[in-house]
Amino acid sequence: MGKIIKMEHPLIQHKIGWIRRTTTGSRDFRGMVSEIAMLMCYEATRELELTEIEIETPICRTQVKELKGKKLAVVPILRAGLGMVEGMLTMIPAAKVGHIGLYRDPETLEPVEYYCKLPEDCPEREVFVVDPMLATGGSAVAAVQMLKDKGVNNIHFMCIIAAPEGVKAMAEAHPDVDIYIGALDERLNSHGYIVPGLGDAGDRIFGTQ
């Protein structure tokens, strides 16, 4: 069974407080989203397996630990998920990056696919799907299903802010997927936005309206 992990690290919570502010401009917003992703990645990867290898230091030969050969991939949900990629790669620079393009139909609020490009060996990798917001859960559920349909089985989902409705939808659709959350907010409003949230993450990252 997948786990639902809300990250309480003080630095994560502090930076989420800053990106919520209407006064935070696009440049600072982008930088902080990347920093939050880096901190969340640090927390989310603490259970990766290690193995011991022998190396040579300037003094002598010794045993050290390194990641146990598990290859990783980061798959942002376009477009807002792109804002989290750099922070993730700061922590796991050897990870490959895929992209899934989904947009939410403004009438039905259902996800519509327009792009999917993954590393060829994605089924062999441990995959982190990233999107700053988990609102209705439609896009996240669809993105994870797209990965599963392509043979990917080891999947985690990471978001900065989530609504209870989105967490419930993801947990019900994909009970085998770990969900990492920076902040769990109150609810969705009638337009499908998270309350209190931070508005449209994509618009704020890229400075669009």
PAZAPA-4460 file (N, C-alpha, C; in steps of 0.05 Angstrom, whole numbers, plus 32768, in hexadecimal, padded with zeros to 4 digits):
% residues 209
    n_x    n_y    n_z   ca_x   ca_y   ca_z    c_x    c_y    c_z   seq   type   mol
   8011   7FE8   8000   8000   8000   8000   8011   8019   8000     1      M     A
   8009   802D   7FF1   8017   8046   7FF0   8012   8056   800A     2      G     A
   8025   8068   800F   8023   8078   8027   801C   8095   801F     3      K     A
   800F   80A3   8032   800A   80C0   802E   801B   80CE   8043     4      I     A
   802F   80DD   8039   8043   80E9   804B   8041   8108   8049     5      I     A
   8039   8115   805E   803A   8132   805F   8054   813B   806C     6      K     A
   8062   814B   805E   807D   8153   8067   807C   816C   8078     7      M     A
   8086   8169   8091   8083   817E   80A4   809E   818D   80A8     8      E     A
   80B2   8188   8097   80CC   8195   809C   80C8   81B4   809C     9      H     A
   80D4   81C1   80B0   80D0   81DE   80B3   80D7   81EE   809A    10      P     A
   80ED   81E7   808C   80F4   81F6   8074   80DF   81F3   805D    11      L     A
   80D4   81DB   805B   80BF   81D7   8047   80A7   81E8   804E    12      I     A
   809E   81E7   8067   8087   81F7   806F   808C   8215   806C    13      Q     A
   80A3   821E   8073   80AA   823A   8070   80A8   8243   8053    14      H     A
   80B3   8234   8041   80B4   823C   8025   8098   823A   8018    15      K     A
   8088   8226   8021   806C   8225   8017   805D   823E   8020    16      I     A
   8062   8248   8038   8056   8261   8041   805C   8278   802E    17      G     A
   8075   8278   8024   807D   828E   8012   8070   828C   7FF7    18      W     A
   806E   8274   7FEC   8062   8272   7FD1   8044   8276   7FD1    19      I     A
   8038   8274   7FE8   801B   827A   7FEA   8015   8298   7FE7    20      R     A
   8028   82A9   7FEE   8023   82C6   7FEE   801E   82D1   7FD2    21      R     A
   800B   82E2   7FD0   8006   82F0   7FB6   801D   8302   7FAE    22      T     A
   802D   830B   7FC2   8042   831E   7FBD   805C   8310   7FB3    23      T     A
   805C   82F5   7FB2   8074   82E7   7FA8   8073   82E6   7F8A    24      T     A
   8087   82F3   7F7D   8087   82F4   7F60   8091   82DA   7F53    25      G     A
   8090   82D9   7F39   8096   82C0   7F2A   80B2   82B6   7F2F    26      S     A
   80C6   82C8   7F30   80E2   82BF   7F33   80E5   82B2   7F4E    27      R     A
   80DC   82BF   7F64   80DE   82B3   7F7E   80CD   829A   7F81    28      D     A
   80B6   829B   7F75   80A4   8283   7F76   80B1   826B   7F69    29      F     A
   80BD   826F   7F52   80CB   8259   7F44   80E2   824E   7F56    30      R     A
   80F1   8260   7F61   8108   8258   7F71   80FF   8248   7F89    31      G     A
   80EA   8251   7F96   80E1   8243   7FAE   80D4   8228   7FA8    32      M     A
   80C5   8227   7F92   80B9   820D   7F8A   80D0   81F9   7F86    33      V     A
   80E5   8201   7F79   80FC   81F0   7F74   8109   81E7   7F8E    34      S     A
   810C   81FA   7FA1   8118   81F4   7FBB   8106   81E1   7FCB    35      E     A
   80EC   81E5   7FCA   80D9   81D3   7FD8   80DB   81B7   7FCC    36      I     A
   80DC   81B5   7FB2   80DF   819B   7FA5   80F8   818D   7FAE    37      A     A
   810E   819C   7FB0   8128   8191   7FB8   8126   8186   7FD5    38      M     A
   811A   8195   7FE7   8117   818C   8002   8104   8174   8005    39      L     A
   80EE   8175   7FF5   80DB   815E   7FF5   80E9   8145   7FEA    40      M     A
   80F9   8149   7FD5   8107   8132   7FCA   811A   8126   7FDF    41      C     A
   8128   8136   7FEE   813A   812D   8003   812A   811B   8017    42      Y     A
   8112   8125   801F   8102   8116   8032   80F7   80FC   8025    43      E     A
   80EE   80FE   800C   80E0   80E7   8000   80F3   80D1   7FF8    44      A     A
   810D   80D6   7FF6   8120   80C2   7FED   812F   80B5   8005    45      T     A
   8127   80BA   801D   8136   80B1   8034   8134   8092   8037    46      R     A
   8121   8085   8029   811E   8068   802B   812B   805A   8013    47      E     A
   8139   8068   8002   8147   805A   7FEC   815C   8047   7FF8    48      L     A
   815F   8030   7FEA   8171   801C   7FF4   818E   8023   7FEE    49      E     A
   81A0   801B   8001   81BC   8020   7FFE   81CB   8005   7FFC    50      L     A
   81E2   8006   7FF0   81F4   7FEF   7FF0   8210   7FF8   7FF7    51      T     A
   8221   7FE6   8000   823C   7FED   8007   824F   7FE6   7FF1    52      E     A
   8261   7FF8   7FEB   8276   7FF3   7FD7   8291   7FFA   7FE3    53      I     A
   82A6   7FF0   7FD7   82C1   7FF7   7FE0   82CD   800D   7FCE    54      E     A
   82D8   8022   7FDA   82E5   8037   7FCC   8300   803D   7FD8    55      I     A
   830F   804E   7FCB   8329   8056   7FD5   8328   8074   7FDC    56      E     A
   832D   807B   7FF5   8330   8097   7FFD   834D   809F   7FF9    57      T     A
   8355   80B8   7FFD   8371   80BF   7FFC   8382   80B1   8012    58      P     A
   8375   80A5   8025   8383   8098   803C   8384   807A   8039    59      I     A
   836D   806E   8032   836C   8050   8031   8353   8047   8022    60      C     A
   8350   802D   801F   8337   8022   8015   8323   801F   802B    61      R     A
   8309   8023   8024   82F4   8021   8039   82D9   801A   802C    62      T     A
   82C6   8013   803D   82AB   800E   8034   829A   8027   8037    63      Q     A
   828B   802D   8022   8278   8044   8023   825D   803B   8019    64      V     A
   8248   804B   801E   822E   8044   8014   8227   8055   7FFB    65      K     A
   8218   8049   7FE9   820E   8057   7FD2   81F2   804C   7FCB    66      E     A
   81E3   805B   7FBB   81C8   8052   7FB4   81CA   8037   7FA5    67      L     A
   81B7   8026   7FAC   81B9   800A   7FA2   81AD   8007   7F86    68      K     A
   81BB   8014   7F73   81B5   800F   7F57   8199   8016   7F4D    69      G     A
   8188   8020   7F5F   816D   8027   7F56   816D   8040   7F46    70      K     A
   8165   803D   7F2D   8164   8055   7F1B   814A   8064   7F20    71      K     A
   814D   807F   7F20   8136   8090   7F26   812E   80A0   7F0D    72      L     A
   8115   80A9   7F0D   810C   80BC   7EF9   80F9   80D0   7F05    73      A     A
   80F9   80E8   7EFB   80E6   80FD   7F03   80D4   8103   7EEB    74      V     A
   80BA   8102   7EF0   80A6   8107   7EDB   8094   811E   7EE4    75      V     A
   8099   8136   7EDA   8087   814C   7EE1   806E   814B   7ED0    76      P     A
   8057   8153   7EDC   803F   8157   7ECD   8040   8174   7EC3    77      I     A
   8040   8177   7EA8   8042   8191   7E9C   8029   81A1   7EA1    78      L     A
   802C   81BC   7EA5   8046   81C9   7EA3   8051   81D0   7EBE    79      R     A
   8040   81D2   7ED3   8049   81DB   7EED   805E   81C8   7EF9    80      A     A
   805C   81AE   7EF3   806F   819B   7EFE   808C   81A1   7EF7    81      G     A
   8090   81AF   7EE0   80AB   81B6   7ED8   80B9   81C6   7EED    82      L     A
   80AA   81D6   7EFD   80B6   81E7   7F11   80C4   81D7   7F27    83      G     A
   80BD   81BD   7F2A   80C9   81AC   7F3F   80E0   819C   7F36    84      M     A
   80E5   819B   7F1B   80F9   8188   7F10   8116   8190   7F19    85      V     A
   811D   81A9   7F17   8138   81B1   7F1D   813F   81AB   7F3A    86      E     A
   812D   81B0   7F4D   8132   81A9   7F69   8136   818B   7F6D    87      G     A
   8125   817B   7F5F   8128   815E   7F61   8143   8155   7F56    88      M     A
   814C   8160   7F40   8165   8158   7F33   817D   8162   7F43    89      L     A
   817A   8177   7F53   818F   817F   7F65   8196   8169   7F78    90      T     A
   8182   815A   7F81   8186   8145   7F94   818D   812A   7F87    91      M     A
   8181   8125   7F6F   8186   810C   7F61   818E   8112   7F44    92      I     A
   81A6   811D   7F40   81AE   8126   7F25   81AF   8110   7F10    93      P     A
   81B2   80F7   7F18   81B3   80E1   7F04   8197   80D9   7EFB    94      A     A
   8182   80E3   7F06   8167   80DC   7EFF   8161   80E5   7EE2    95      A     A
   8152   80D5   7ED4   8148   80DD   7EBA   812D   80EC   7EBD    96      K     A
   8126   80FB   7EA9   810E   810B   7EAB   80FB   8104   7E94    97      V     A
   80E2   80FE   7E9B   80CD   80FB   7E87   80BA   8112   7E89    98      G     A
   80A6   8113   7E78   8092   8129   7E79   8076   811D   7E72    99      H     A
   8063   8126   7E81   8047   811F   7E7B   8037   8139   7E79   100      I     A
   802A   813D   7E63   801A   8155   7E5E   7FFD   8150   7E62   101      G     A
   7FF1   815D   7E76   7FD4   815B   7E7B   7FCA   8177   7E80   102      L     A
   7FB2   817D   7E77   7FA6   8196   7E80   7F89   8190   7E89   103      Y     A
   7F7F   81A1   7E9A   7F65   819C   7EA6   7F4F   81AB   7E96   104      R     A
   7F3C   819C   7E8C   7F26   81A8   7E7D   7F17   81BB   7E90   105      D     A
   7F14   81D4   7E89   7F08   81E8   7E9B   7EEB   81E2   7EA1   106      P     A
   7EDD   81D3   7E90   7EC1   81CD   7E94   7EBD   81B4   7EA6   107      E     A
   7ECB   819E   7E9E   7EC7   8185   7EAC   7EDB   8181   7EC2   108      T     A
   7EF1   8190   7EC2   7F07   818E   7ED5   7F16   8173   7ED2   109      L     A
   7F11   8165   7EBC   7F1E   814B   7EB7   7F38   8150   7EA8   110      E     A
   7F4D   813F   7EAC   7F66   8142   7E9F   7F65   8139   7E82   111      P     A
   7F73   8148   7E71   7F75   8141   7E54   7F92   813E   7E4D   112      V     A
   7F9A   8128   7E42   7FB6   8122   7E3C   7FBE   8130   7E21   113      E     A
   7FD5   813C   7E21   7FDF   8147   7E07   7FFC   8140   7E02   114      Y     A
   800A   8134   7E16   8027   812D   7E11   8030   8118   7E25   115      Y     A
   8041   8106   7E1C   804D   80F2   7E2E   8068   80E9   7E22   116      C     A
   807E   80EF   7E2F   8098   80E7   7E26   80A8   80DE   7E3F   117      K     A
   80AF   80C4   7E3F   80BC   80B8   7E56   80D7   80AC   7E4E   118      L     A
   80EA   80A9   7E61   8103   809B   7E5B   80FC   807E   7E52   119      P     A
   810C   8074   7E3F   8107   8059   7E34   8106   8044   7E4A   120      E     A
   8117   8047   7E5E   8119   8033   7E73   8108   803A   7E8C   121      D     A
   80F4   804B   7E88   80E3   8054   7E9E   80D8   803D   7EAF   122      C     A
   80CF   8027   7EA2   80C4   8011   7EB3   80D9   8006   7EC7   123      P     A
   80F2   800A   7EC2   8107   8000   7ED4   810E   8014   7EEA   124      E     A
   8102   802B   7EE9   8109   8040   7EFC   80F4   8044   7F12   125      R     A
   80FE   8050   7F28   80EC   805A   7F3D   80E5   8076   7F35   126      E     A
   80CB   807B   7F31   80C2   8094   7F25   80B4   80A6   7F39   127      V     A
   80BC   80C0   7F39   80AF   80D4   7F49   809F   80E6   7F36   128      F     A
   8085   80E5   7F37   8073   80F7   7F28   8070   8110   7F39   129      V     A
   8075   8127   7F2D   8074   8140   7F3C   8061   8155   7F30   130      V     A
   8052   8162   7F41   8040   8178   7F39   803C   8189   7F52   131      D     A
   803F   81A3   7F51   803D   81B3   7F69   8022   81B0   7F78   132      P     A
   800C   81AC   7F68   7FF2   81AC   7F74   7FE4   8191   7F6F   133      M     A
   7FD7   8187   7F84   7FC5   8170   7F81   7FA9   817A   7F89   134      L     A
   7F9A   8181   7F75   7F80   818E   7F7A   7F6A   8178   7F79   135      A     A
   7F5D   8175   7F62   7F49   8160   7F5F   7F55   8145   7F5E   136      T     A
   7F6F   8143   7F57   7F7C   812A   7F54   7F7B   811E   7F38   137      G     A
   7F6B   812A   7F27   7F66   811F   7F0C   7F80   811C   7EFC   138      G     A
   7F90   8131   7EFC   7FA9   8130   7EEC   7FBD   811C   7EF7   139      S     A
   7FBF   811C   7F12   7FD2   8109   7F1F   7FCA   80EC   7F1A   140      A     A
   7FB0   80E7   7F1E   7FA6   80CC   7F19   7FAB   80C3   7EFC   141      V     A
   7FA6   80D5   7EE9   7FA9   80CE   7ECD   7FC7   80CA   7EC7   142      A     A
   7FD8   80DB   7ED2   7FF5   80D9   7ECC   8000   80BF   7ED6   143      A     A
   7FF9   80B7   7EEF   8002   809E   7EFA   7FF8   8087   7EEA   144      V     A
   7FDF   8088   7EE1   7FD4   8073   7ED0   7FE2   8070   7EB6   145      Q     A
   7FEA   8087   7EAA   7FFA   8087   7E91   8014   8078   7E95   146      M     A
   8021   807D   7EAC   803A   806F   7EB2   8036   8051   7EB6   147      L     A
   8021   804A   7EC4   801B   802E   7EC9   8016   8020   7EAE   148      K     A
   8007   802E   7E9C   8001   8022   7E82   801A   801D   7E72   149      D     A
   802F   802C   7E78   8048   8028   7E69   805C   8016   7E79   150      K     A
   8052   8008   7E8D   8062   7FF4   7E9B   8071   7FFE   7EB3   151      G     A
   806C   8016   7EBC   807A   8021   7ED3   806A   8019   7EEC   152      V     A
   8078   800D   7EFF   806A   8003   7F17   8073   8010   7F31   153      N     A
   808B   801B   7F32   8096   8026   7F4A   8093   8045   7F49   154      N     A
   807C   804F   7F52   8075   806B   7F4E   806F   8079   7F69   155      I     A
   8079   8092   7F6B   8072   80A3   7F82   8067   80BD   7F76   156      H     A
   8055   80CA   7F85   804B   80E4   7F7C   8052   80F9   7F91   157      F     A
   805C   8110   7F87   8064   8125   7F99   8057   8140   7F91   158      M     A
   804B   814D   7FA5   803F   8167   7FA0   8046   817A   7FB7   159      C     A
   8044   8193   7FB2   804A   81A7   7FC7   8031   81AD   7FD8   160      I     A
   801A   81B0   7FCA   8001   81B6   7FD8   7FEB   81A3   7FCE   161      I     A
   7FDC   8198   7FE0   7FC7   8185   7FD8   7FAD   818C   7FE6   162      A     A
   7F97   8186   7FD8   7F7C   8187   7FE3   7F74   816B   7FEC   163      A     A
   7F64   8169   8001   7F5B   814E   800A   7F4D   813E   7FF4   164      P     A
   7F3F   814C   7FE2   7F31   813F   7FCC   7F45   8131   7FB9   165      E     A
   7F5B   813F   7FB4   7F70   8133   7FA2   7F7E   811C   7FAE   166      G     A
   7F84   811E   7FC8   7F92   8108   7FD6   7F80   80F0   7FD6   167      V     A
   7F66   80F4   7FDB   7F53   80DD   7FDC   7F51   80D0   7FC0   168      K     A
   7F50   80E1   7FAB   7F4D   80D6   7F90   7F66   80C5   7F89   169      A     A
   7F7E   80D0   7F90   7F97   80C1   7F8A   7F99   80A7   7F9A   170      M     A
   7F92   80A9   7FB3   7F95   8091   7FC4   7F81   807B   7FBB   171      A     A
   7F6A   8083   7FB2   7F56   806F   7FA9   7F5E   8063   7F8E   172      E     A
   7F68   8074   7F7C   7F6F   806B   7F61   7F89   805B   7F60   173      A     A
   7F9C   8064   7F71   7FB7   8058   7F70   7FC0   8052   7F8D   174      H     A
   7FB4   803F   7F9B   7FBB   803A   7FB7   7FD7   8030   7FBB   175      P     A
   7FE5   8029   7FA5   8001   801F   7FA7   8015   8036   7FA4   176      D     A
   800D   804E   7FA0   801F   8065   7F9B   8022   8076   7FB4   177      V     A
   803B   807A   7FBC   8041   808D   7FD3   803A   80A9   7FCA   178      D     A
   802E   80B9   7FDC   8027   80D5   7FD6   8036   80E6   7FEA   179      I     A
   8047   80F8   7FE0   8056   810A   7FF1   804B   8126   7FEE   180      Y     A
   8043   8132   8005   8035   814C   8005   8044   8160   8016   181      I     A
   8047   8178   800C   8053   818D   801C   803F   819A   802F   182      G     A
   8026   819F   8025   8011   81AB   8036   7FF6   81A0   802D   183      A     A
   7FE6   8198   8041   7FCB   818E   803B   7FB8   81A4   8042   184      L     A
   7FAA   81AF   802D   7F99   81C6   8031   7F7C   81BE   8038   185      D     A
   7F6A   81D2   8039   7F4F   81CD   8043   7F3D   81BF   8030   186      E     A
   7F3C   81C9   8017   7F27   81BF   8004   7F2C   81CB   7FE8   187      R     A
   7F1B   81C3   7FD6   7F1A   81CF   7FBB   7F02   81E3   7FBB   188      L     A
   7F05   81F9   7FAB   7EEE   820A   7FA7   7EDE   8201   7F8F   189      N     A
   7ECB   8210   7F87   7EB9   8208   7F72   7EC6   8208   7F57   190      S     A
   7EDE   8215   7F55   7EED   8215   7F3B   7F03   8200   7F3B   191      H     A
   7F04   81F0   7F50   7F18   81DB   7F50   7F33   81E4   7F5A   192      G     A
   7F35   81FC   7F66   7F4E   8206   7F71   7F50   81FF   7F8F   193      Y     A
   7F69   81FA   7F97   7F6E   81F3   7FB3   7F6B   820C   7FC5   194      I     A
   7F5D   8209   7FDC   7F59   821E   7FEF   7F68   8216   8009   195      V     A
   7F7A   8228   8014   7F82   8242   800A   7F94   8242   7FF2   196      P     A
   7FA4   822D   7FEE   7FB4   8229   7FD6   7FC7   8240   7FD0   197      G     A
   7FCC   8244   7FB7   7FDE   825A   7FAE   7FD7   8264   7F92   198      L     A
   7FBF   825D   7F89   7FB7   8264   7F6D   7FC1   824F   7F59   199      G     A
   7FC5   8258   7F41   7FCE   8246   7F2B   7FEC   8244   7F2C   200      D     A
   7FF7   822D   7F33   8014   822A   7F36   8022   822E   7F1C   201      A     A
   8017   8224   7F06   8024   8228   7EEB   8026   8245   7EE4   202      G     A
   8010   8254   7EE8   8011   8271   7EE2   8026   827F   7EF3   203      D     A
   8028   8278   7F0C   803A   8286   7F1E   8057   827E   7F19   204      R     A
   805C   8265   7F11   8077   825D   7F0A   8081   826B   7EF1   205      I     A
   8070   826D   7EDC   8078   8277   7EC2   8070   8294   7EBD   206      F     A
   8062   82A0   7ED0   805B   82BC   7ECD   8046   82C1   7EB8   207      G     A
   8034   82AD   7EB5   801E   82B0   7EA2   8003   82B4   7EB1   208      T     A
   7FEF   82BA   7EA2   7FD5   82BE   7EAE   7FC1   82AA   7EA4   209      Q     A
***
